[in-house]
Amino acid sequence: MCIRDRLETIARFPAVIDEAAADLEPHQIATYTREFADRFNAFYRECPVLADDVDPAVRETRLALVAASKHTMANALSILGVAAPRSM
């Protein structure tokens, strides 16, 4: 999964919240959160973040993407009333 796909998934989050609220369908947030986790897992598996052979600029971009993903996931879980684990 490339960086662009990851960014697009993160960028969709506000629209998912708006749509779930407008449609009175909170399960849309749960579905997005599960799909988000699946996609992040694929990204992390396919794109080494801290590997020694990764260009420093690419590493910084991937680290920023991981931080944005963490923030998005924490927000989604918070909306669902679920506490995010501090570590995995």
Secondary structure, DSSP 8 states (H G I E B T S, - for coil): --HHHHHHHHHTHHHHHHHHHHHT-THHHHHHHHHHHHHHHHHHHHS-SS-TTS-HHHHHHHHHHHHHHHHHHHHHHHHHT----S--
